[in-house]
Amino acid sequence: MMKDPDTVLQTTWNIVGDVKIREDSGNTFVELTQHTCDPVAISQIIIFNYNFDHIEFDLSVRSFSAGSKLDILFKDDKNEELLKNYQLDRISSFEKMSLSLADNQAFQ
């Protein structure tokens, strides 16, 4: 693992709240911890090529508060569009997620 992974996280992602890089059994992951009602969020700019038709990622939920969710947003200079909303109480402990972009208006 890197010497200071949290610094790398802070320079490559937009973070709000308590967000840390963790490692467990050889797997590296990002952990978001909400201590109060203050928001906790992570976002990153992704540049798409023209052949890009879906997003895949791994999602693990250890615990959540009522109403906790993961929003996948598309944002450009003019608009911000919600592509998918995942309610965290409906996610098992680990899932491989895939989001098709073919049906999203932002990519038409």
Sequence and secondary structure as in RCSB ss.txt:
>XXXX:A:sequence
MMKDPDTVLQTTWNIVGDVKIREDSGNTFVELTQHTCDPVAISQIIIFNYNFDHIEFDLSVRSFSAGSKLDILFK
DDKNEELLKNYQLDRISSFEKMSLSLADNQAFQ
>XXXX:A:secstr
  SSHHHHHHHHSEEESEEEEEEETTEEEEEEE  SSS  EEE      TT  EEEEEE  S   TT EEEEEEE
 SS EEEEEEEEGGGS SSEEEEEE TT GGG 
